[in-house]
């Protein structure tokens, strides 16, 4: 952890040695830095104290590796790397590269599900049971991305797509970074949105200029490691409905730049039903206000996520300040957050990728 008073005008004296006695969420290198930081910290201290009281809920996952990936990582007995090394998937491109999982079909969803979704999924356990994946499989460390999109449609009131009632779903996905190395993970949207054409515009400055405009069609599920698996069959199809004979399709298009700068180009091809901004960090980046103003003018449902509840609180305050609109999708825990704690956080509070969600289902009043 960093000293919370690191940027208060004087150099830190060393590693953190003390925590705020009230909230316990921030730490300091010295008494002097704690005193200097108090005017800034006092407004957040009470909120962080409440967050810390619910810390155990953040660490609740059904997986056999939960203890290693949450509590022990927090206490530095384990690291993210050591947890992955134990499973033989460390430094392997996150085991999903070039449309292939580097895992056996027992541990990853490489074919269509055995049955259609009969109810809205609300937990990792429900998803794993539906996809017949054992709870010691680490695929949730990547699948939190498509599952967060799935859950965002629920909280935004767009559930008709998960039941196949509407056949086209266009999503604008803002600020992709690590996703660019794991685009095949979005092929799981075939199963989550059966009989639907899901088109995602991934827009952000992290996309290289030479990939701007690149179109990717995910025709099949990502293949597993087993050579004799049915996923290797050239005749494989995905999510056909016997009554409508409509296959699901998933297409991705990459757009380099900020959303407010690129929207006119994108809108010519794709008007969105939903905007998703994962791990948005709205309070941390000055590029967000013009994008938020644009989203309000578009009057499109928008769901943002972040690593911890405090980041969401600050982001929601920024959105309200820019738009004058109170959020009608309140801050809530994402059941499909990535189940491995983020290391090197500035807060002692456990942080997870896509941990909390919030946003607007309707902007006009």
C-alpha positions in Angstrom: 0.0 0.0 0.0 1.0 3.6 -0.5 0.8 6.2 2.1 -2.5 8.1 1.7 -0.6 11.4 2.4 2.0 10.7 -0.4 1.1 13.8 -2.4 0.7 16.2 0.5 3.8 18.2 -0.3 6.5 16.3 1.7 8.3 13.1 0.8 7.1 9.9 2.5 9.5 8.6 5.2 9.2 4.9 4.2 6.6 2.1 4.0 3.2 2.4 5.6 3.3 1.7 9.4 0.0 3.0 10.7 -3.7 3.0 9.7 -6.5 5.4 10.4 -7.9 4.3 13.8 -11.5 5.1 12.9 -12.0 3.6 9.4 -8.9 1.4 9.1 -9.0 1.7 5.3 -6.1 4.1 4.7 -2.6 3.9 5.9 0.3 6.3 6.5 4.1 6.3 6.6 4.2 8.6 9.6 2.1 10.6 12.1 2.9 13.8 10.3 1.5 12.6 7.0 -1.6 11.3 8.8 -2.2 14.8 10.3 -1.6 16.6 7.0 -4.0 14.3 5.2 -6.8 14.5 7.7 -8.6 17.6 6.2 -9.0 15.5 2.9 -9.7 12.2 4.7 -12.3 13.4 7.2 -15.1 13.6 4.6 -14.5 10.1 3.4 -13.6 8.5 6.8 -17.2 7.7 7.8 -18.1 6.2 4.5 -14.9 4.0 4.5 -15.7 2.9 8.0 -19.1 1.6 6.8 -17.4 -0.1 3.8 -15.0 -1.9 6.1 -17.9 -3.2 8.2 -19.1 -5.1 5.1 -15.7 -6.3 4.0 -16.6 -10.0 4.5 -19.4 -9.7 1.9 -16.9 -8.5 -0.7 -14.8 -11.7 -0.1 -17.8 -14.1 -0.5 -17.3 -16.4 -3.4 -18.3 -20.1 -3.9 -14.9 -21.1 -5.4 -12.5 -23.6 -3.8 -9.7 -21.0 -4.3 -11.5 -18.1 -2.6 -9.4 -18.2 0.6 -6.2 -17.9 -1.4 -7.5 -15.3 -3.8 -9.1 -12.9 -1.3 -8.1 -12.9 2.4 -4.6 -14.3 2.0 -3.8 -12.1 -0.9 -4.9 -9.1 1.2 -2.6 -10.2 4.0 0.2 -10.8 1.5 0.6 -14.5 2.4 -0.3 -15.2 -1.2 0.1 -13.1 -4.4 -1.9 -13.1 -7.5 1.0 -14.8 -9.3 1.4 -17.6 -6.8 -2.3 -18.4 -6.9 -2.2 -18.7 -10.7 1.1 -20.7 -10.6 -0.6 -23.3 -8.4 -3.1 -23.9 -11.2 -0.5 -24.0 -13.9 -1.9 -21.0 -15.7 0.6 -18.3 -14.8 2.1 -16.2 -17.6 0.1 -18.0 -20.2 -1.6 -15.1 -21.8 -4.3 -15.5 -19.2 -5.0 -18.8 -20.9 -7.3 -17.4 -23.5 -5.5 -16.3 -26.7 -6.2 -16.7 -30.4 -9.7 -18.1 -29.6 -8.4 -20.9 -27.4 -8.5 -21.7 -23.7 -5.3 -23.4 -22.5 -7.5 -25.5 -20.3 -9.3 -28.8 -20.5 -13.0 -28.7 -21.6 -13.8 -29.8 -18.0 -12.7 -26.3 -16.8 -14.0 -23.9 -19.5 -17.1 -23.3 -21.5 -16.0 -24.3 -25.0 -19.4 -25.4 -26.4 -23.0 -24.3 -26.2 -24.7 -24.9 -22.9 -26.6 -28.1 -22.2 -29.8 -26.1 -21.6 -31.0 -22.6 -22.2 -31.1 -20.1 -19.4 -34.3 -20.7 -17.5 -34.0 -17.8 -15.1 -31.8 -14.7 -14.7 -28.4 -15.7 -13.3 -27.6 -13.9 -10.1 -24.4 -15.5 -8.8 -21.2 -17.3 -9.9 -22.5 -20.5 -8.4 -25.6 -20.4 -10.6 -23.5 -19.7 -13.7 -21.0 -22.5 -12.9 -23.8 -25.0 -12.4 -25.6 -24.0 -15.6 -22.3 -24.3 -17.6 -21.3 -27.5 -15.8 -18.0 -26.1 -14.6 -16.4 -27.3 -11.4 -15.9 -24.6 -8.7 -12.1 -25.1 -8.7 -11.9 -23.8 -12.3 -10.3 -20.3 -12.5 -12.2 -19.2 -15.6 -14.2 -16.7 -13.6 -11.1 -14.6 -13.5 -11.7 -13.8 -17.2 -15.4 -14.5 -17.5 -16.3 -11.6 -15.2 -16.2 -9.4 -18.3 -19.0 -10.9 -20.3 -20.9 -11.8 -17.1 -20.8 -8.1 -16.1 -22.2 -7.1 -19.4 -25.0 -9.7 -18.9 -25.7 -8.4 -15.4 -25.6 -4.8 -16.6 -28.5 -5.5 -18.9 -30.5 -6.7 -15.9 -29.9 -3.7 -13.7 -30.6 -1.4 -16.6 -34.0 -3.0 -17.2 -33.0 -4.6 -20.6 -33.8 -8.2 -19.7 -35.7 -8.8 -22.9 -32.5 -9.6 -24.7 -31.5 -12.4 -22.3 -34.8 -14.1 -23.1 -34.3 -13.7 -26.9 -37.3 -11.4 -27.3 -35.3 -8.8 -29.1 -32.8 -10.1 -31.7 -30.3 -7.3 -31.8 -28.3 -5.9 -28.9 -25.8 -3.1 -29.5 -23.5 -2.2 -26.6 -20.9 0.6 -26.4 -18.1 -0.6 -24.1 -15.9 2.3 -22.9 -12.3 2.2 -21.9 -11.1 -1.3 -22.7 -7.5 -2.1 -21.8 -6.7 -5.6 -20.7 -9.7 -6.8 -22.7 -7.7 -6.2 -25.9 -5.6 -9.3 -25.1 -8.7 -11.4 -24.2 -11.3 -10.6 -26.8 -12.2 -14.2 -27.2 -13.8 -14.2 -23.7 -16.7 -12.3 -25.2 -17.7 -15.4 -27.2 -19.5 -16.5 -24.0 -22.1 -13.9 -24.9 -23.4 -16.6 -27.4 -24.7 -18.5 -24.4 -25.8 -15.5 -22.3 -27.8 -13.9 -25.1 -29.3 -16.9 -27.1 -30.6 -16.1 -30.6 -29.4 -12.5 -30.3 -27.0 -10.6 -32.5 -24.7 -8.9 -29.9 -22.6 -6.1 -31.4 -20.1 -4.4 -29.1 -18.2 -1.2 -29.9 -15.1 -1.1 -27.8 -14.0 2.5 -27.6 -11.0 3.9 -25.8 -7.6 5.6 -26.0 -5.8 2.3 -25.2 -6.8 0.8 -28.5 -3.8 1.3 -30.9 -4.3 3.4 -34.0 -3.4 0.6 -36.3 -6.4 -1.4 -34.9 -8.9 1.4 -35.2 -12.0 0.2 -37.1 -11.0 -3.5 -36.8 -14.0 -5.8 -36.9 -13.9 -9.2 -35.1 -16.6 -11.8 -35.5 -16.7 -14.5 -32.8 -18.3 -17.3 -34.7 -17.8 -20.0 -32.1 -17.0 -20.5 -28.5 -13.3 -20.3 -27.6 -11.8 -23.8 -28.0 -10.4 -25.9 -25.1 -7.1 -27.7 -24.9 -8.6 -31.2 -25.6 -7.9 -32.4 -29.2 -10.9 -34.7 -29.4 -13.4 -32.2 -28.0 -16.5 -31.4 -30.1 -15.5 -27.7 -30.0 -12.9 -28.6 -32.7 -15.5 -29.8 -35.1 -15.9 -27.7 -38.2 -19.6 -28.3 -38.1 -20.0 -26.7 -34.7 -22.8 -24.1 -34.4 -23.8 -22.0 -31.5 -27.1 -21.4 -29.8 -29.6 -22.3 -32.5 -33.2 -22.1 -31.6 -35.3 -24.9 -33.2 -38.4 -22.6 -33.5 -36.8 -19.5 -35.0 -33.7 -21.0 -36.7 -31.8 -17.9 -35.8 -28.2 -18.4 -34.6 -26.7 -16.0 -32.1 -23.8 -13.9 -33.4 -21.2 -11.8 -31.5 -19.3 -9.1 -33.3 -16.8 -6.6 -31.9 -15.5 -3.4 -33.4 -12.5 -1.5 -32.1 -12.4 2.3 -32.0 -9.4 4.3 -30.9 -9.9 7.5 -28.9 -12.3 9.0 -26.4 -16.0 8.3 -26.7 -17.1 11.9 -27.0 -14.6 12.4 -29.9 -15.6 9.2 -31.8 -19.3 9.0 -31.2 -20.3 10.6 -34.5 -18.3 8.1 -36.4 -19.7 5.2 -34.4 -23.3 6.3 -34.5 -23.3 6.0 -38.3 -22.9 2.2 -37.9 -24.2 1.5 -34.4 -26.7 3.3 -32.2 -26.4 1.6 -28.7 -29.1 0.1 -26.5 -26.7 0.2 -23.6 -23.4 1.8 -22.6 -21.1 -0.1 -20.3 -18.0 1.5 -18.7 -16.0 -1.1 -16.7 -13.7 0.0 -13.9 -14.5 3.5 -15.1 -12.6 5.7 -12.5 -14.8 8.6 -13.3 -13.5 10.8 -10.5 -9.9 10.1 -11.5 -9.9 11.2 -15.2 -10.6 14.6 -16.6 -11.7 13.0 -19.9 -15.0 11.8 -18.4 -17.2 15.0 -18.1 -17.6 15.5 -21.9 -18.4 11.8 -22.3 -21.0 12.0 -19.5 -22.6 15.0 -21.1 -22.9 13.2 -24.3 -24.4 10.1 -22.7 -27.0 12.3 -21.0 -27.9 13.9 -24.3 -28.2 10.5 -25.9 -30.6 9.4 -23.2 -29.2 5.8 -23.3 -29.0 3.5 -20.3 -25.5 3.5 -18.9 -23.9 1.3 -16.3 -20.5 2.0 -14.8 -18.4 -0.2 -12.6 -15.4 0.3 -10.3 -13.0 -1.5 -8.0 -14.6 -0.4 -4.7 -17.7 1.4 -3.4 -15.8 4.6 -2.5 -14.7 5.0 -6.2 -18.3 4.5 -7.2 -19.5 7.1 -4.7 -17.0 9.6 -6.1 -18.0 8.7 -9.6 -21.7 9.1 -8.9 -21.1 12.5 -7.4 -19.2 13.6 -10.5 -22.0 12.4 -12.8 -24.6 14.2 -10.7 -22.5 17.3 -10.8 -22.1 17.2 -14.5 -25.7 16.3 -15.4 -27.8 17.5 -12.5 -29.5 14.1 -12.5 -29.6 11.8 -9.5 -28.7 8.2 -10.4 -31.6 5.7 -10.6 -29.4 2.7 -10.6 -27.9 2.8 -7.1 -24.5 1.6 -6.2 -24.7 -2.2 -5.7 -22.4 -5.1 -5.4 -21.8 -6.9 -8.7 -22.3 -10.7 -8.1 -20.1 -11.3 -11.2 -17.1 -9.3 -10.0 -13.7 -10.8 -10.6 -13.0 -13.2 -7.6 -9.4 -12.2 -7.0 -8.5 -9.1 -4.9 -6.6 -6.3 -6.6 -3.2 -5.9 -5.1 -1.4 -2.6 -4.4 -4.6 -0.8 -3.7 -4.4 2.7 -2.1 -7.1 1.5 0.3 -6.9 -1.4 2.8 -10.5 -2.1 1.7 -10.6 -5.2 -0.6 -10.9 -4.1 -4.2 -12.0 -6.3 -7.1 -12.3 -5.7 -10.9 -15.9 -4.7 -11.7 -16.7 -4.9 -8.0 -19.6 -2.5 -7.8 -22.1 -1.2 -10.4 -24.2 2.0 -10.7 -25.7 4.2 -13.4 -28.8 5.4 -15.1 -31.6 3.5 -16.8 -33.2 6.7 -18.1 -31.6 10.2 -18.1 -34.5 12.4 -19.2 -36.8 13.7 -16.6 
